[in-house]
Amino acid sequence: MLRLITDFDGPIIDVSERYYRVYQFCLEKIQRPDQVVQQLSKAEFWQMKRSRIPEKQIALNSGLDAAQAQEFAQLRRQTVHTEPYFDYDSLLPGAVDALLKIQQAGIDLAVMTMRRVWELDYAFKKHDLDRFFPESRCYCLSNDYVKTRDIEDKPLLMAKALAELPPAADTWMVGDTEADITAAKKHGIKVMAVESGIRDRAQLELYHPDLIVKDLSSAVDLILEPSSTVSL
Ligand SMILES: [Mg+2]
């Protein structure tokens, strides 16, 4: 059996609008009434996220002072995973077609995400994605999981998946961050990084994925291409 394990946010879902709305909300909340701030454009903001500029630095770049930047980062953390904001997430172009292709090719498909159960279910329902991922192929965090850092939590999820899933002849992981690359490499799984998510190419290169591709469609095409040197 051949298997593809895909991350959720980055290869399938575009979170940029949610993250930007939360940024705007936090900036608005924390600025003093008389204070002049410089709200970043969405493009500027997202490029900073993609080049992994810390939240506090984003706050400073927006005109907040050091104490406010601390507050900003805290408020942002408390807000970004709350219900009203998940509604701003959208499907990435071509993602559903890519999932259909994988399904039609008979490749075993699993999702591995740092979303909590309810956060994943919310998106599954909204975008009709549960048809691709039966419960036994969903690796996410329990609703009460205490997160540490993605780069530490994701390899734990990968260990759980590898212990539980039926053995596969060959496995690829697809993801958009250092956490995905690290989780795969720690467990000897081949990994393709996509540029459609929250890290730019330069950031992805630092973690040496096997390949860097534009998006999930490109990843799937490479896997399915019969003449491909990328054997699954
Ligand atoms: Mg991701």
Boltz pocket constraint, residues with backbone or C-beta under 6 A from the ligand:
constraints:
  - pocket:
      binder: B
      contacts: [[A, 7], [A, 8], [A, 9], [A, 10], [A, 11], [A, 175], [A, 176], [A, 177], [A, 197]]
      max_distance: 6.0
